[in-house]
Amino acid sequence: MYYNNKDVRVEEMPVPKTGPGELLVKVFASGICGSDVMEWYRIKKAPRVLGHEITGEIVEVGEGVEKYKKGDRVFVSHHVPCNTCHYCLNGYHTACDTLHRTNYDPGGFAEYIRIPRINVESGVYVLPDGMSYEEGSFIEPLACVVRGQRLAGLKPGQTVLVIGSGISGLIHINLARAIGAGRIIATDITGYRLKAAARFGADAVINAKDDVQKRLLELNENRLADLVIVCAGALPASTGALKCVDRGGTVLYFAVPEPEVMVPVPMNDLWRNEITLMTSYGASPLDLETAIKLISSRRVDLSGMITHKLTFRDGGLGFRLVAEAKESIKVIFEPQRK
C-alpha cells in the first residue's frame, strides 16, 4: 500500500471477489515503473495499491468468460481503450477517456487481482510458451517504448540520442538497436547507468554534466541527432534536448517535468529548421502485441536488466531503489516468493 515514496506498507486485504465476465489472477511478477515513484503524480490518490507491469496465472474464471481458462499464464494490461471513440478510431488510443479510467483491482502490487470485464475483453494476453513471468513483466514498458519510436518514425541508419539511461532509456536503446539505428548515444548523470547504457546497446555515452551538444557533435561526425528521446523528467533534460536535435529532426518527450514546470521553446529556431516536437504516452493494443512478439522472438531481450527481485516485505526498499535511481535498473516484486 503506497502512502508516499518513503512510506510503503504491507497490509492485509481480502481476496477480490470476481463477478460475471471477470477473472481472478494470481500475480507472479510485478515491476516497479518509474511513474510509480513520481510522488507528485501518485500522492494525490494515496493511499492506494500501485503496480501495472504484471504477469500471473488465472485462478478463477467468471461466468461467461470463454476465451480464457483456469491455469492460463497471462499478462494483463491495466489500461484498456474503448476502441470505438473518435480518438481510438484515429489511432490515439492512449488519449481515450476509457483508457484513462480503467484499471484492475486493487493494483499490481498485490497477491491477487480482479480483472474487470472490459479488461478481460481487450486487455488479457496469454504468455507464449517459453516466456517467463519475469520476461512478461517487461511487456507493458516495452510496449510504451514501441509506441514512442513508432510515432516518432525512427528509421534504420538514423542517429538517436537518449537523454536519461534509467529503465525507459535503456529499453529505448535496446529497441533502437533492434530496429537498426545507425548510431545510438546515451546520457545520464550517474556512472552506473552510463555503464548500463553501453552494455545494453549504446555506441557511446555522455555524462549529462558535461557539454552534451559538443560531445554529440564530436561523436557524430559534426552532426546532431536525428531523433532525441527524453527519458528524464528534469527540466535540464527537456531544454537540453532542443540543443541536440539536427535540422529536420524530432524530439520525443517520453518523460516530462512536473505539471507546473514550463519548458521554454526556441520557436524561431525550430521553425527555420523544421524540427518536430512530440510526446508519447502509454501503449495501445497494437503496441502490446508488438512487444509480446519482440520478447518472444528474442529480437529484444530485456531480462538482463533485472537487478532486484523482492518480496512485498521489501516494498520500501524497492521503492527507495527506484526513487533514488542510483544502482538499480529494473526492480520487480515476486509476490508468491516467501
Secondary structure in CASP SS format (residue, H / E / C, confidence):
PFRMAT SS
TARGET T0000
AUTHOR 0000-0000-0000
METHOD secondary structure of the structure
MODEL  1
M C 1.00
Y E 1.00
Y E 1.00
N E 1.00
N C 1.00
K C 1.00
D E 1.00
V E 1.00
R C 1.00
V C 1.00
E C 1.00
E C 1.00
M C 1.00
P C 1.00
V C 1.00
P C 1.00
K C 1.00
T C 1.00
G C 1.00
P C 1.00
G C 1.00
E C 1.00
L E 1.00
L E 1.00
V E 1.00
K E 1.00
V E 1.00
F E 1.00
A E 1.00
S E 1.00
G E 1.00
I C 1.00
C C 1.00
G H 1.00
S H 1.00
D H 1.00
V H 1.00
M C 1.00
E H 1.00
W H 1.00
Y H 1.00
R H 1.00
I H 1.00
K H 1.00
K H 1.00
A C 1.00
P C 1.00
R E 1.00
V C 1.00
L C 1.00
G C 1.00
H C 1.00
E E 1.00
I E 1.00
T E 1.00
G E 1.00
E E 1.00
I E 1.00
V E 1.00
E E 1.00
V E 1.00
G C 1.00
E C 1.00
G C 1.00
V C 1.00
E C 1.00
K C 1.00
Y C 1.00
K C 1.00
K C 1.00
G C 1.00
D C 1.00
R E 1.00
V E 1.00
F E 1.00
V E 1.00
S C 1.00
H C 1.00
H C 1.00
V C 1.00
P C 1.00
C C 1.00
N C 1.00
T C 1.00
C C 1.00
H H 1.00
Y H 1.00
C H 1.00
L H 1.00
N C 1.00
G C 1.00
Y C 1.00
H H 1.00
T H 1.00
A H 1.00
C C 1.00
D H 1.00
T H 1.00
L H 1.00
H H 1.00
R H 1.00
T C 1.00
N C 1.00
Y C 1.00
D E 1.00
P C 1.00
G C 1.00
G C 1.00
F C 1.00
A C 1.00
E C 1.00
Y E 1.00
I E 1.00
R E 1.00
I E 1.00
P C 1.00
R H 1.00
I H 1.00
N H 1.00
V H 1.00
E H 1.00
S H 1.00
G C 1.00
V E 1.00
Y E 1.00
V E 1.00
L C 1.00
P C 1.00
D C 1.00
G C 1.00
M C 1.00
S C 1.00
Y H 1.00
E H 1.00
E H 1.00
G H 1.00
S C 1.00
F C 1.00
I H 1.00
E H 1.00
P H 1.00
L H 1.00
A H 1.00
C H 1.00
V H 1.00
V H 1.00
R H 1.00
G H 1.00
Q H 1.00
R H 1.00
L H 1.00
A H 1.00
G C 1.00
L C 1.00
K C 1.00
P C 1.00
G C 1.00
Q C 1.00
T E 1.00
V E 1.00
L E 1.00
V E 1.00
I E 1.00
G C 1.00
S C 1.00
G C 1.00
I H 1.00
S H 1.00
G H 1.00
L H 1.00
I H 1.00
H H 1.00
I H 1.00
N H 1.00
L H 1.00
A H 1.00
R H 1.00
A H 1.00
I H 1.00
G C 1.00
A C 1.00
G C 1.00
R E 1.00
I E 1.00
I E 1.00
A E 1.00
T E 1.00
D E 1.00
I C 1.00
T C 1.00
G H 1.00
Y H 1.00
R H 1.00
L H 1.00
K H 1.00
A H 1.00
A H 1.00
A H 1.00
R H 1.00
F C 1.00
G C 1.00
A C 1.00
D C 1.00
A E 1.00
V E 1.00
I E 1.00
N E 1.00
A C 1.00
K C 1.00
D C 1.00
D C 1.00
V H 1.00
Q H 1.00
K H 1.00
R H 1.00
L H 1.00
L H 1.00
E H 1.00
L H 1.00
N C 1.00
E C 1.00
N C 1.00
R C 1.00
L C 1.00
A E 1.00
D E 1.00
L E 1.00
V E 1.00
I E 1.00
V E 1.00
C C 1.00
A C 1.00
G C 1.00
A C 1.00
L H 1.00
P H 1.00
A H 1.00
S H 1.00
T H 1.00
G H 1.00
A H 1.00
L H 1.00
K C 1.00
C C 1.00
V E 1.00
D E 1.00
R E 1.00
G E 1.00
G E 1.00
T E 1.00
V E 1.00
L E 1.00
Y E 1.00
F C 1.00
A C 1.00
V C 1.00
P C 1.00
E C 1.00
P C 1.00
E C 1.00
V C 1.00
M C 1.00
V C 1.00
P C 1.00
V C 1.00
P C 1.00
M H 1.00
N H 1.00
D H 1.00
L H 1.00
W H 1.00
R H 1.00
N H 1.00
E C 1.00
I C 1.00
T E 1.00
L E 1.00
M E 1.00
T E 1.00
S C 1.00
Y C 1.00
G C 1.00
A C 1.00
S C 1.00
P H 1.00
L H 1.00
D H 1.00
L H 1.00
E H 1.00
T H 1.00
A H 1.00
I H 1.00
K H 1.00
L H 1.00
I H 1.00
S H 1.00
S C 1.00
R C 1.00
R C 1.00
V C 1.00
D C 1.00
L C 1.00
S H 1.00
G H 1.00
M H 1.00
I E 1.00
T E 1.00
H E 1.00
K E 1.00
L E 1.00
T C 1.00
F H 1.00
R H 1.00
D H 1.00
G H 1.00
G H 1.00
L H 1.00
G H 1.00
F H 1.00
R H 1.00
L H 1.00
V H 1.00
A H 1.00
E H 1.00
A C 1.00
K C 1.00
E C 1.00
S C 1.00
I C 1.00
K E 1.00
V E 1.00
I E 1.00
F E 1.00
E C 1.00
P C 1.00
Q C 1.00
R C 1.00
K C 1.00
END
